[in-house]
C-alpha cells in the first residue's frame, strides 16, 4: 500500500513538472500582460546565472587566444636561439678542423723540411669518362699550379693538380684510368707499374709469376726525382691471380684515399 502511494506521488510530481515547463514555454511565445509578467520574472531569475556564464566564456576565449599568441612568440624565440647555437656549433667545428689541419701540417713540415705544404679541403668529386678528379679549396692565390702532387694525412699519394683556378684547383686521382705511377712492393723490393682502373682500383703490372705477392701487401710510390726523399703510400693489394701467360701475375690493389671521405689533403710545394 505504501509503495503504491509513493508511485502515485511520483506520477503527480512528474505531471506538475510537465505543466510548469509547458507554462514557461508558452510564456515566451504568447503575448498577454500576465504572461509578460511571468516571462520577465523568469528572465530576472536566470539573468545573473547567464551573465556569469558569459563572463566565463569571454575569459576562456581571451585566455585561449592570449596563450596561442604567447606560444607562437615563445616558439619563434626558441627557433632563433636554436639557429644561433647551430651557427656557433658550425664555427666551433670549423675552428676545430682548422686546428687539426694545422697540427697535421706542422707534422709534415717536421718530417719533410725541404717541402712546403698547403692544407686544403676537398669540395667536390668529378668523374669524367674513366678519369676521376677532386676539387680542392686552394688555388692560384695560394701558390698552387698544375703538376703539383697532392697527398693526404696518412702520406698517401692522392693525385696531381691538373688545373688551378683563383680560389680552387682540380686534382686528377691516381686511380684514373689514364694515370700511371712508378711503384714498389716493399715486401720484396720489386719495382712495378701502377695503373689506375677507376673506382679506387689500381692495377699492378710487371709482377713476375715467380714473385711472392699476397693479399694485404702494401704498394708504395717509387721515389721521384721531382720529390726526393718524399716516401708515399699508394694502396693495399686485394687480389692476386695468374694472367695465364706464365710471365706476369694479375695483381689488383685498393687506393688508400677515399674521395668521398672529405679528408684534408695537402698540396706539396717545393721550397
DRENDO-1510 file (C-alpha; in Angstrom, 1 decimal, always signed):
<recs>
REC; n; res; u; v; w
REC; 1; UNK; +0.0; +0.0; +0.0 .
REC; 2; UNK; +2.8; +2.3; +0.9 .
REC; 3; UNK; +4.7; +1.6; -2.4 .
REC; 4; UNK; +1.5; +2.4; -4.4 .
REC; 5; UNK; +1.2; +5.8; -2.6 .
REC; 6; UNK; +4.8; +6.7; -3.5 .
REC; 7; UNK; +4.2; +5.8; -7.1 .
REC; 8; UNK; +1.1; +8.0; -7.2 .
REC; 9; UNK; +3.0; +10.9; -5.6 .
REC; 10; UNK; +5.9; +10.5; -8.2 .
REC; 11; UNK; +3.5; +10.4; -11.1 .
REC; 12; UNK; +1.7; +13.6; -9.7 .
REC; 13; UNK; +5.1; +15.4; -9.4 .
REC; 14; UNK; +6.1; +14.5; -12.9 .
REC; 15; UNK; +2.8; +15.7; -14.2 .
REC; 16; UNK; +3.1; +19.0; -12.3 .
REC; 17; UNK; +6.7; +19.5; -13.7 .
REC; 18; UNK; +5.5; +18.9; -17.2 .
REC; 19; UNK; +2.7; +21.5; -16.8 .
REC; 20; UNK; +5.2; +24.0; -15.3 .
REC; 21; UNK; +7.6; +23.6; -18.2 .
REC; 22; UNK; +4.8; +23.9; -20.7 .
REC; 23; UNK; +3.6; +27.1; -18.9 .
REC; 24; UNK; +7.1; +28.6; -19.1 .
REC; 25; UNK; +7.4; +27.7; -22.8 .
REC; 26; UNK; +4.0; +29.3; -23.6 .
REC; 27; UNK; +5.1; +32.4; -21.6 .
REC; 28; UNK; +7.9; +33.0; -24.1 .
REC; 29; UNK; +5.7; +32.6; -27.2 .
REC; 30; UNK; +2.4; +34.2; -26.3 .
REC; 31; UNK; +1.7; +37.9; -25.6 .
REC; 32; UNK; -0.5; +39.0; -22.7 .
REC; 33; UNK; +0.1; +41.2; -19.6 .
REC; 34; UNK; +0.1; +38.2; -17.2 .
REC; 35; UNK; +2.3; +36.1; -19.4 .
REC; 36; UNK; +4.6; +39.0; -19.9 .
REC; 37; UNK; +5.0; +39.4; -16.1 .
REC; 38; UNK; +5.8; +35.7; -15.7 .
REC; 39; UNK; +8.3; +35.8; -18.6 .
REC; 40; UNK; +10.0; +38.9; -17.1 .
REC; 41; UNK; +10.2; +37.3; -13.7 .
REC; 42; UNK; +11.9; +34.2; -15.2 .
REC; 43; UNK; +14.4; +36.3; -17.1 .
REC; 44; UNK; +15.3; +38.2; -13.9 .
REC; 45; UNK; +15.9; +35.0; -12.1 .
REC; 46; UNK; +18.2; +33.4; -14.7 .
REC; 47; UNK; +19.9; +36.6; -15.9 .
REC; 48; UNK; +22.7; +36.6; -13.2 .
REC; 49; UNK; +23.5; +32.9; -14.0 .
REC; 50; UNK; +23.6; +33.7; -17.7 .
REC; 51; UNK; +25.8; +36.7; -17.1 .
REC; 52; UNK; +28.3; +34.6; -15.1 .
REC; 53; UNK; +28.5; +32.1; -17.8 .
REC; 54; UNK; +29.0; +34.9; -20.4 .
REC; 55; UNK; +31.9; +36.3; -18.4 .
REC; 56; UNK; +33.4; +32.8; -18.1 .
REC; 57; UNK; +33.2; +32.3; -21.8 .
REC; 58; UNK; +34.8; +35.6; -22.6 .
REC; 59; UNK; +37.6; +34.9; -20.1 .
REC; 60; UNK; +38.2; +31.4; -21.5 .
REC; 61; UNK; +38.2; +32.9; -25.1 .
REC; 62; UNK; +40.6; +35.7; -24.2 .
REC; 63; UNK; +42.9; +33.3; -22.3 .
REC; 64; UNK; +42.9; +30.9; -25.2 .
REC; 65; UNK; +44.0; +33.5; -27.8 .
REC; 66; UNK; +46.4; +35.0; -25.4 .
REC; 67; UNK; +48.0; +31.6; -24.8 .
REC; 68; UNK; +48.2; +31.0; -28.6 .
REC; 69; UNK; +50.0; +34.3; -29.3 .
REC; 70; UNK; +52.3; +33.7; -26.3 .
REC; 71; UNK; +53.1; +30.2; -27.6 .
REC; 72; UNK; +53.8; +31.4; -31.1 .
REC; 73; UNK; +56.2; +34.1; -29.8 .
REC; 74; UNK; +57.9; +31.6; -27.5 .
REC; 75; UNK; +58.3; +29.1; -30.4 .
REC; 76; UNK; +59.8; +31.9; -32.6 .
REC; 77; UNK; +62.2; +32.8; -29.8 .
REC; 78; UNK; +63.4; +29.2; -29.3 .
REC; 79; UNK; +63.8; +28.8; -33.1 .
REC; 80; UNK; +66.1; +31.9; -33.2 .
REC; 81; UNK; +68.1; +30.7; -30.3 .
REC; 82; UNK; +68.5; +27.3; -31.9 .
REC; 83; UNK; +69.7; +28.9; -35.2 .
REC; 84; UNK; +72.2; +30.9; -33.2 .
REC; 85; UNK; +73.5; +27.8; -31.5 .
REC; 86; UNK; +73.8; +25.9; -34.8 .
REC; 87; UNK; +75.9; +28.8; -36.2 .
REC; 88; UNK; +78.1; +28.8; -33.2 .
REC; 89; UNK; +78.5; +25.0; -33.4 .
REC; 90; UNK; +79.4; +25.3; -37.1 .
REC; 91; UNK; +82.1; +27.9; -36.2 .
REC; 92; UNK; +83.4; +25.7; -33.5 .
REC; 93; UNK; +83.6; +22.6; -35.8 .
REC; 94; UNK; +85.3; +24.7; -38.5 .
REC; 95; UNK; +87.8; +26.0; -35.9 .
REC; 96; UNK; +88.5; +22.5; -34.6 .
REC; 97; UNK; +89.1; +21.3; -38.2 .
REC; 98; UNK; +91.5; +24.1; -38.9 .
REC; 99; UNK; +93.4; +23.3; -35.7 .
REC; 100; UNK; +93.6; +19.6; -36.8 .
REC; 101; UNK; +94.8; +20.7; -40.2 .
REC; 102; UNK; +97.4; +22.9; -38.6 .
REC; 103; UNK; +98.7; +20.0; -36.5 .
REC; 104; UNK; +99.0; +17.7; -39.5 .
REC; 105; UNK; +100.7; +20.5; -41.5 .
REC; 106; UNK; +103.3; +21.0; -38.7 .
REC; 107; UNK; +103.8; +17.3; -38.6 .
REC; 108; UNK; +104.5; +17.2; -42.4 .
REC; 109; UNK; +106.8; +20.2; -42.2 .
REC; 110; UNK; +108.8; +18.5; -39.5 .
REC; 111; UNK; +109.1; +15.2; -41.4 .
REC; 112; UNK; +109.9; +16.9; -44.8 .
REC; 113; UNK; +111.7; +20.2; -44.1 .
REC; 114; UNK; +112.6; +20.6; -47.8 .
REC; 115; UNK; +109.0; +20.9; -48.9 .
REC; 116; UNK; +106.2; +23.3; -48.2 .
REC; 117; UNK; +102.6; +22.1; -47.8 .
REC; 118; UNK; +99.3; +23.8; -48.3 .
REC; 119; UNK; +96.4; +22.2; -46.4 .
REC; 120; UNK; +93.1; +22.0; -48.3 .
REC; 121; UNK; +89.7; +20.5; -48.1 .
REC; 122; UNK; +88.0; +18.6; -51.0 .
REC; 123; UNK; +84.9; +20.5; -52.1 .
REC; 124; UNK; +83.8; +18.2; -54.9 .
REC; 125; UNK; +84.2; +15.0; -56.8 .
REC; 126; UNK; +84.1; +14.7; -60.6 .
REC; 127; UNK; +84.1; +11.6; -62.9 .
REC; 128; UNK; +85.0; +12.4; -66.5 .
REC; 129; UNK; +84.8; +9.2; -68.5 .
REC; 130; UNK; +87.3; +6.8; -66.9 .
REC; 131; UNK; +89.1; +9.6; -65.1 .
REC; 132; UNK; +88.4; +10.8; -61.6 .
REC; 133; UNK; +89.0; +14.2; -60.0 .
REC; 134; UNK; +88.5; +16.1; -56.8 .
REC; 135; UNK; +88.2; +19.9; -56.5 .
REC; 136; UNK; +90.1; +21.4; -53.6 .
REC; 137; UNK; +89.8; +24.7; -51.8 .
REC; 138; UNK; +93.2; +26.1; -52.7 .
REC; 139; UNK; +94.2; +27.8; -55.9 .
REC; 140; UNK; +96.5; +30.3; -57.7 .
REC; 141; UNK; +96.2; +32.8; -54.8 .
REC; 142; UNK; +97.6; +30.2; -52.5 .
REC; 143; UNK; +100.6; +29.5; -54.8 .
REC; 144; UNK; +99.0; +26.4; -56.4 .
REC; 145; UNK; +99.7; +25.5; -60.0 .
REC; 146; UNK; +99.5; +22.4; -62.3 .
REC; 147; UNK; +101.7; +19.4; -61.9 .
REC; 148; UNK; +102.0; +19.7; -58.1 .
REC; 149; UNK; +101.5; +16.5; -56.1 .
REC; 150; UNK; +98.7; +16.1; -53.6 .
REC; 151; UNK; +98.9; +13.8; -50.6 .
REC; 152; UNK; +96.7; +13.0; -47.5 .
REC; 153; UNK; +97.5; +12.9; -43.8 .
REC; 154; UNK; +98.4; +9.2; -44.0 .
REC; 155; UNK; +101.1; +10.1; -46.5 .
REC; 156; UNK; +99.2; +8.6; -49.4 .
REC; 157; UNK; +99.7; +9.9; -52.9 .
REC; 158; UNK; +96.3; +11.2; -53.9 .
REC; 159; UNK; +97.0; +12.6; -57.3 .
REC; 160; UNK; +98.3; +15.6; -59.2 .
REC; 161; UNK; +97.0; +19.1; -59.8 .
REC; 162; UNK; +95.9; +19.4; -63.5 .
REC; 163; UNK; +94.2; +22.8; -63.4 .
REC; 164; UNK; +94.5; +25.7; -60.9 .
REC; 165; UNK; +91.9; +28.5; -60.6 .
REC; 166; UNK; +91.9; +31.6; -58.5 .
REC; 167; UNK; +90.5; +30.0; -55.3 .
REC; 168; UNK; +90.4; +26.3; -56.2 .
REC; 169; UNK; +92.1; +23.5; -58.1 .
REC; 170; UNK; +91.3; +20.3; -60.0 .
REC; 171; UNK; +93.2; +17.2; -58.9 .
REC; 172; UNK; +93.4; +14.1; -61.0 .
REC; 173; UNK; +93.4; +10.9; -58.8 .
REC; 174; UNK; +95.9; +8.2; -59.4 .
REC; 175; UNK; +93.0; +5.8; -59.7 .
REC; 176; UNK; +92.1; +7.4; -63.0 .
REC; 177; UNK; +92.5; +5.0; -66.0 .
REC; 178; UNK; +94.9; +7.4; -67.7 .
REC; 179; UNK; +97.3; +7.6; -64.8 .
REC; 180; UNK; +100.4; +5.5; -64.4 .
REC; 181; UNK; +102.8; +5.7; -61.4 .
REC; 182; UNK; +106.1; +4.0; -60.7 .
REC; 183; UNK; +105.6; +1.9; -57.7 .
REC; 184; UNK; +107.4; -0.6; -55.5 .
REC; 185; UNK; +106.4; -3.6; -53.4 .
REC; 186; UNK; +108.1; -3.1; -50.0 .
REC; 187; UNK; +107.8; -6.8; -49.1 .
REC; 188; UNK; +110.0; -7.8; -52.0 .
REC; 189; UNK; +111.6; -4.6; -53.2 .
REC; 190; UNK; +110.1; -5.3; -56.6 .
REC; 191; UNK; +109.6; -2.3; -58.9 .
REC; 192; UNK; +106.2; -2.2; -60.6 .
REC; 193; UNK; +104.0; -0.1; -62.7 .
REC; 194; UNK; +100.7; +1.1; -61.0 .
REC; 195; UNK; +97.9; +1.9; -63.4 .
REC; 196; UNK; +94.5; +3.4; -62.4 .
REC; 197; UNK; +91.4; +1.5; -63.1 .
REC; 198; UNK; +88.6; +3.7; -61.7 .
REC; 199; UNK; +86.6; +3.4; -58.5 .
REC; 200; UNK; +89.8; +3.4; -56.3 .
REC; 201; UNK; +91.1; +0.3; -58.1 .
REC; 202; UNK; +94.8; +0.1; -59.0 .
REC; 203; UNK; +96.3; -2.5; -61.4 .
REC; 204; UNK; +99.8; -3.6; -60.5 .
REC; 205; UNK; +101.7; -4.5; -63.7 .
REC; 206; UNK; +105.1; -6.2; -64.3 .
REC; 207; UNK; +104.9; -8.6; -61.3 .
REC; 208; UNK; +106.7; -11.8; -62.3 .
REC; 209; UNK; +104.9; -15.1; -61.9 .
REC; 210; UNK; +107.5; -16.4; -59.5 .
REC; 211; UNK; +107.4; -13.3; -57.2 .
REC; 212; UNK; +105.7; -14.0; -53.9 .
REC; 213; UNK; +102.9; -11.5; -53.5 .
REC; 214; UNK; +99.8; -11.9; -51.3 .
REC; 215; UNK; +96.7; -10.0; -50.4 .
REC; 216; UNK; +97.3; -7.4; -47.8 .
REC; 217; UNK; +100.7; -6.4; -49.0 .
REC; 218; UNK; +101.3; -2.7; -49.4 .
REC; 219; UNK; +102.1; -0.8; -52.6 .
REC; 220; UNK; +104.2; +2.3; -52.4 .
REC; 221; UNK; +105.2; +5.0; -54.8 .
REC; 222; UNK; +108.8; +4.8; -56.0 .
REC; 223; UNK; +110.9; +7.8; -55.0 .
REC; 224; UNK; +110.7; +10.6; -57.7 .
REC; 225; UNK; +113.5; +12.8; -58.8 .
REC; 226; UNK; +111.0; +15.7; -58.6 .
REC; 227; UNK; +110.3; +15.0; -54.9 .
REC; 228; UNK; +113.5; +13.4; -53.5 .
REC; 229; UNK; +113.0; +11.9; -50.0 .
REC; 230; UNK; +109.2; +12.0; -50.2 .
REC; 231; UNK; +108.1; +8.4; -49.4 .
REC; 232; UNK; +104.4; +7.9; -50.1 .
REC; 233; UNK; +101.9; +5.0; -50.0 .
REC; 234; UNK; +99.5; +4.0; -52.8 .
REC; 235; UNK; +97.3; +1.2; -51.5 .
REC; 236; UNK; +96.9; -2.4; -50.4 .
REC; 237; UNK; +96.8; -5.5; -52.6 .
REC; 238; UNK; +93.3; -7.0; -52.6 .
REC; 239; UNK; +93.5; -9.6; -55.4 .
REC; 240; UNK; +96.3; -11.8; -56.8 .
REC; 241; UNK; +95.8; -14.1; -59.8 .
REC; 242; UNK; +97.5; -15.5; -62.8 .
REC; 243; UNK; +97.4; -14.0; -66.3 .
REC; 244; UNK; +97.7; -17.4; -68.0 .
REC; 245; UNK; +100.8; -16.3; -69.9 .
REC; 246; UNK; +103.0; -17.7; -67.1 .
REC; 247; UNK; +105.1; -14.5; -67.2 .
REC; 248; UNK; +103.3; -11.9; -65.0 .
REC; 249; UNK; +100.7; -12.1; -62.3 .
REC; 250; UNK; +97.4; -10.3; -62.3 .
REC; 251; UNK; +97.5; -8.1; -59.2 .
REC; 252; UNK; +94.9; -5.5; -58.0 .
REC; 253; UNK; +95.1; -3.0; -55.2 .
REC; 254; UNK; +92.8; -0.6; -53.5 .
REC; 255; UNK; +93.8; +3.0; -53.4 .
REC; 256; UNK; +94.1; +4.2; -49.7 .
REC; 257; UNK; +92.5; +7.5; -50.5 .
REC; 258; UNK; +88.7; +7.6; -50.5 .
REC; 259; UNK; +87.4; +10.7; -52.4 .
REC; 260; UNK; +84.1; +10.6; -50.5 .
REC; 261; UNK; +85.7; +10.9; -47.1 .
REC; 262; UNK; +86.3; +14.7; -47.5 .
REC; 263; UNK; +89.6; +14.2; -45.6 .
REC; 264; UNK; +92.1; +17.1; -45.5 .
REC; 265; UNK; +94.7; +16.9; -48.3 .
REC; 266; UNK; +98.0; +18.7; -48.7 .
REC; 267; UNK; +99.4; +20.2; -51.9 .
REC; 268; UNK; +103.2; +19.6; -52.0 .
REC; 269; UNK; +105.2; +22.7; -52.9 .
REC; 270; UNK; +108.9; +22.9; -53.2 .
REC; 271; UNK; +110.7; +25.4; -51.1 .
</recs>
